[in-house]
């Protein structure tokens, strides 16, 4: 039954991608297909990366209501954009090579996340709650600092920061996309090799240690994958906080299993399907632009409130 549901998720993803590529395709077909393929690849890469990272993070935190974004990735991304514009100016920021900007953003996001993980969990990987709370407070601090710095910008520079601070799939650089795709493939492959260890991690530290698992090592490795996946996808298109919550929740609902070898691909496929199908509806059917991320965040926020407020089963 699980394999049939996984196959259905794959079929839905393929159908969404086919509709996105071929719907209302007109001449010049080659040029239009190249643009659509680039955007489609970005949608799949970001959806797959965030879906995979969220399942990993929820397993480590032993909480299905959390997402990696709660650690403050989105706030740090906005802070980086603000400081780049404040330091370089609007013209300097616009003239910054795309690969250099992508590299700076990815490096800072990954380095900050790894520093946070290593400092807070240096005594062991059993204090995830302190990590999450610190991430929330750090996010609030960075938002405040970004808001203060934005007051020093002139209106045109502030507009640049605002535009760069929201997720967009239009005009994705192909070189950045290739790098992000390679990182996703590498991280996903490592996560799948760790799947059987993650199954044991999900049982909890007190159960995993007597079973002979190097619990701390597995958790640190998984957190490194989370940092790399979220940092890369955020640097590529911008922050999407609640997409992972949607993908992970739907993956657990579609595949009632504890095996990460099934959950990780399911969450990746669902995350990609949400973005591709959503972009198809808004862009092809409704003729709207730059509204998908708003809807995803709204739906994810509602789901988060539902998970927080629902009564636990007796």
Secondary structure as a PSIPRED ss2 file (coil, helix, strand):
# PSIPRED VFORMAT (PSIPRED V4.0)

   1 X C   1.000  0.000  0.000
   2 X H   0.000  1.000  0.000
   3 X H   0.000  1.000  0.000
   4 X H   0.000  1.000  0.000
   5 X H   0.000  1.000  0.000
   6 X H   0.000  1.000  0.000
   7 X H   0.000  1.000  0.000
   8 X H   0.000  1.000  0.000
   9 X H   0.000  1.000  0.000
  10 X H   0.000  1.000  0.000
  11 X H   0.000  1.000  0.000
  12 X H   0.000  1.000  0.000
  13 X H   0.000  1.000  0.000
  14 X H   0.000  1.000  0.000
  15 X H   0.000  1.000  0.000
  16 X H   0.000  1.000  0.000
  17 X H   0.000  1.000  0.000
  18 X H   0.000  1.000  0.000
  19 X H   0.000  1.000  0.000
  20 X H   0.000  1.000  0.000
  21 X H   0.000  1.000  0.000
  22 X H   0.000  1.000  0.000
  23 X C   1.000  0.000  0.000
  24 X C   1.000  0.000  0.000
  25 X C   1.000  0.000  0.000
  26 X C   1.000  0.000  0.000
  27 X C   1.000  0.000  0.000
  28 X C   1.000  0.000  0.000
  29 X H   0.000  1.000  0.000
  30 X H   0.000  1.000  0.000
  31 X H   0.000  1.000  0.000
  32 X H   0.000  1.000  0.000
  33 X H   0.000  1.000  0.000
  34 X H   0.000  1.000  0.000
  35 X H   0.000  1.000  0.000
  36 X H   0.000  1.000  0.000
  37 X H   0.000  1.000  0.000
  38 X H   0.000  1.000  0.000
  39 X H   0.000  1.000  0.000
  40 X H   0.000  1.000  0.000
  41 X H   0.000  1.000  0.000
  42 X H   0.000  1.000  0.000
  43 X H   0.000  1.000  0.000
  44 X H   0.000  1.000  0.000
  45 X H   0.000  1.000  0.000
  46 X H   0.000  1.000  0.000
  47 X H   0.000  1.000  0.000
  48 X H   0.000  1.000  0.000
  49 X H   0.000  1.000  0.000
  50 X H   0.000  1.000  0.000
  51 X H   0.000  1.000  0.000
  52 X H   0.000  1.000  0.000
  53 X H   0.000  1.000  0.000
  54 X H   0.000  1.000  0.000
  55 X H   0.000  1.000  0.000
  56 X H   0.000  1.000  0.000
  57 X H   0.000  1.000  0.000
  58 X H   0.000  1.000  0.000
  59 X H   0.000  1.000  0.000
  60 X H   0.000  1.000  0.000
  61 X H   0.000  1.000  0.000
  62 X C   1.000  0.000  0.000
  63 X C   1.000  0.000  0.000
  64 X C   1.000  0.000  0.000
  65 X C   1.000  0.000  0.000
  66 X C   1.000  0.000  0.000
  67 X C   1.000  0.000  0.000
  68 X H   0.000  1.000  0.000
  69 X H   0.000  1.000  0.000
  70 X H   0.000  1.000  0.000
  71 X H   0.000  1.000  0.000
  72 X C   1.000  0.000  0.000
  73 X H   0.000  1.000  0.000
  74 X H   0.000  1.000  0.000
  75 X H   0.000  1.000  0.000
  76 X H   0.000  1.000  0.000
  77 X H   0.000  1.000  0.000
  78 X H   0.000  1.000  0.000
  79 X H   0.000  1.000  0.000
  80 X H   0.000  1.000  0.000
  81 X H   0.000  1.000  0.000
  82 X H   0.000  1.000  0.000
  83 X H   0.000  1.000  0.000
  84 X H   0.000  1.000  0.000
  85 X H   0.000  1.000  0.000
  86 X H   0.000  1.000  0.000
  87 X H   0.000  1.000  0.000
  88 X H   0.000  1.000  0.000
  89 X H   0.000  1.000  0.000
  90 X H   0.000  1.000  0.000
  91 X H   0.000  1.000  0.000
  92 X H   0.000  1.000  0.000
  93 X H   0.000  1.000  0.000
  94 X H   0.000  1.000  0.000
  95 X C   1.000  0.000  0.000
  96 X C   1.000  0.000  0.000
  97 X C   1.000  0.000  0.000
  98 X H   0.000  1.000  0.000
  99 X H   0.000  1.000  0.000
 100 X H   0.000  1.000  0.000
 101 X H   0.000  1.000  0.000
 102 X H   0.000  1.000  0.000
 103 X H   0.000  1.000  0.000
 104 X H   0.000  1.000  0.000
 105 X H   0.000  1.000  0.000
 106 X H   0.000  1.000  0.000
 107 X H   0.000  1.000  0.000
 108 X H   0.000  1.000  0.000
 109 X H   0.000  1.000  0.000
 110 X H   0.000  1.000  0.000
 111 X H   0.000  1.000  0.000
 112 X H   0.000  1.000  0.000
 113 X H   0.000  1.000  0.000
 114 X H   0.000  1.000  0.000
 115 X H   0.000  1.000  0.000
 116 X H   0.000  1.000  0.000
 117 X H   0.000  1.000  0.000
 118 X H   0.000  1.000  0.000
 119 X H   0.000  1.000  0.000
 120 X H   0.000  1.000  0.000
 121 X C   1.000  0.000  0.000
 122 X C   1.000  0.000  0.000
 123 X C   1.000  0.000  0.000
 124 X C   1.000  0.000  0.000
 125 X C   1.000  0.000  0.000
 126 X C   1.000  0.000  0.000
 127 X C   1.000  0.000  0.000
 128 X H   0.000  1.000  0.000
 129 X H   0.000  1.000  0.000
 130 X H   0.000  1.000  0.000
 131 X H   0.000  1.000  0.000
 132 X H   0.000  1.000  0.000
 133 X H   0.000  1.000  0.000
 134 X H   0.000  1.000  0.000
 135 X H   0.000  1.000  0.000
 136 X H   0.000  1.000  0.000
 137 X H   0.000  1.000  0.000
 138 X H   0.000  1.000  0.000
 139 X H   0.000  1.000  0.000
 140 X H   0.000  1.000  0.000
 141 X H   0.000  1.000  0.000
 142 X H   0.000  1.000  0.000
 143 X H   0.000  1.000  0.000
 144 X H   0.000  1.000  0.000
 145 X H   0.000  1.000  0.000
 146 X H   0.000  1.000  0.000
 147 X H   0.000  1.000  0.000
 148 X H   0.000  1.000  0.000
 149 X H   0.000  1.000  0.000
 150 X H   0.000  1.000  0.000
 151 X C   1.000  0.000  0.000
 152 X C   1.000  0.000  0.000
 153 X C   1.000  0.000  0.000
 154 X C   1.000  0.000  0.000
 155 X H   0.000  1.000  0.000
 156 X H   0.000  1.000  0.000
 157 X H   0.000  1.000  0.000
 158 X H   0.000  1.000  0.000
 159 X H   0.000  1.000  0.000
 160 X H   0.000  1.000  0.000
 161 X H   0.000  1.000  0.000
 162 X H   0.000  1.000  0.000
 163 X H   0.000  1.000  0.000
 164 X H   0.000  1.000  0.000
 165 X C   1.000  0.000  0.000
 166 X C   1.000  0.000  0.000
 167 X C   1.000  0.000  0.000
 168 X C   1.000  0.000  0.000
 169 X C   1.000  0.000  0.000
 170 X C   1.000  0.000  0.000
 171 X C   1.000  0.000  0.000
 172 X C   1.000  0.000  0.000
 173 X C   1.000  0.000  0.000
 174 X H   0.000  1.000  0.000
 175 X H   0.000  1.000  0.000
 176 X H   0.000  1.000  0.000
 177 X H   0.000  1.000  0.000
 178 X H   0.000  1.000  0.000
 179 X H   0.000  1.000  0.000
 180 X H   0.000  1.000  0.000
 181 X H   0.000  1.000  0.000
 182 X H   0.000  1.000  0.000
 183 X H   0.000  1.000  0.000
 184 X H   0.000  1.000  0.000
 185 X H   0.000  1.000  0.000
 186 X H   0.000  1.000  0.000
 187 X H   0.000  1.000  0.000
 188 X H   0.000  1.000  0.000
 189 X H   0.000  1.000  0.000
 190 X H   0.000  1.000  0.000
 191 X H   0.000  1.000  0.000
 192 X H   0.000  1.000  0.000
 193 X H   0.000  1.000  0.000
 194 X C   1.000  0.000  0.000
 195 X H   0.000  1.000  0.000
 196 X H   0.000  1.000  0.000
 197 X H   0.000  1.000  0.000
 198 X H   0.000  1.000  0.000
 199 X H   0.000  1.000  0.000
 200 X H   0.000  1.000  0.000
 201 X H   0.000  1.000  0.000
 202 X C   1.000  0.000  0.000
 203 X C   1.000  0.000  0.000
 204 X C   1.000  0.000  0.000
 205 X H   0.000  1.000  0.000
 206 X H   0.000  1.000  0.000
 207 X H   0.000  1.000  0.000
 208 X H   0.000  1.000  0.000
 209 X H   0.000  1.000  0.000
 210 X H   0.000  1.000  0.000
 211 X C   1.000  0.000  0.000
 212 X C   1.000  0.000  0.000
 213 X C   1.000  0.000  0.000
 214 X C   1.000  0.000  0.000
 215 X H   0.000  1.000  0.000
 216 X H   0.000  1.000  0.000
 217 X H   0.000  1.000  0.000
 218 X H   0.000  1.000  0.000
 219 X H   0.000  1.000  0.000
 220 X H   0.000  1.000  0.000
 221 X H   0.000  1.000  0.000
 222 X H   0.000  1.000  0.000
 223 X H   0.000  1.000  0.000
 224 X H   0.000  1.000  0.000
 225 X H   0.000  1.000  0.000
 226 X H   0.000  1.000  0.000
 227 X H   0.000  1.000  0.000
 228 X H   0.000  1.000  0.000
 229 X H   0.000  1.000  0.000
 230 X H   0.000  1.000  0.000
 231 X H   0.000  1.000  0.000
 232 X H   0.000  1.000  0.000
 233 X H   0.000  1.000  0.000
 234 X H   0.000  1.000  0.000
 235 X H   0.000  1.000  0.000
 236 X H   0.000  1.000  0.000
 237 X H   0.000  1.000  0.000
 238 X C   1.000  0.000  0.000
 239 X C   1.000  0.000  0.000
 240 X C   1.000  0.000  0.000
 241 X C   1.000  0.000  0.000
 242 X C   1.000  0.000  0.000
 243 X H   0.000  1.000  0.000
 244 X H   0.000  1.000  0.000
 245 X H   0.000  1.000  0.000
 246 X H   0.000  1.000  0.000
 247 X H   0.000  1.000  0.000
 248 X H   0.000  1.000  0.000
 249 X H   0.000  1.000  0.000
 250 X H   0.000  1.000  0.000
 251 X H   0.000  1.000  0.000
 252 X H   0.000  1.000  0.000
 253 X H   0.000  1.000  0.000
 254 X H   0.000  1.000  0.000
 255 X C   1.000  0.000  0.000
 256 X C   1.000  0.000  0.000
 257 X C   1.000  0.000  0.000
 258 X C   1.000  0.000  0.000
 259 X C   1.000  0.000  0.000
 260 X H   0.000  1.000  0.000
 261 X H   0.000  1.000  0.000
 262 X H   0.000  1.000  0.000
 263 X H   0.000  1.000  0.000
 264 X H   0.000  1.000  0.000
 265 X H   0.000  1.000  0.000
 266 X H   0.000  1.000  0.000
 267 X H   0.000  1.000  0.000
 268 X H   0.000  1.000  0.000
 269 X H   0.000  1.000  0.000
 270 X H   0.000  1.000  0.000
 271 X H   0.000  1.000  0.000
 272 X H   0.000  1.000  0.000
 273 X H   0.000  1.000  0.000
 274 X H   0.000  1.000  0.000
 275 X H   0.000  1.000  0.000
 276 X H   0.000  1.000  0.000
 277 X H   0.000  1.000  0.000
 278 X H   0.000  1.000  0.000
 279 X H   0.000  1.000  0.000
 280 X H   0.000  1.000  0.000
 281 X H   0.000  1.000  0.000
 282 X H   0.000  1.000  0.000
 283 X H   0.000  1.000  0.000
 284 X H   0.000  1.000  0.000
 285 X H   0.000  1.000  0.000
 286 X C   1.000  0.000  0.000
 287 X C   1.000  0.000  0.000
 288 X C   1.000  0.000  0.000
 289 X C   1.000  0.000  0.000
 290 X C   1.000  0.000  0.000
 291 X C   1.000  0.000  0.000
 292 X H   0.000  1.000  0.000
 293 X H   0.000  1.000  0.000
 294 X H   0.000  1.000  0.000
 295 X H   0.000  1.000  0.000
 296 X H   0.000  1.000  0.000
 297 X H   0.000  1.000  0.000
 298 X H   0.000  1.000  0.000
 299 X H   0.000  1.000  0.000
 300 X H   0.000  1.000  0.000
 301 X H   0.000  1.000  0.000
 302 X H   0.000  1.000  0.000
 303 X H   0.000  1.000  0.000
 304 X H   0.000  1.000  0.000
 305 X H   0.000  1.000  0.000
 306 X H   0.000  1.000  0.000
 307 X H   0.000  1.000  0.000
 308 X H   0.000  1.000  0.000
 309 X H   0.000  1.000  0.000
 310 X C   1.000  0.000  0.000
 311 X C   1.000  0.000  0.000
 312 X C   1.000  0.000  0.000
 313 X C   1.000  0.000  0.000
 314 X C   1.000  0.000  0.000
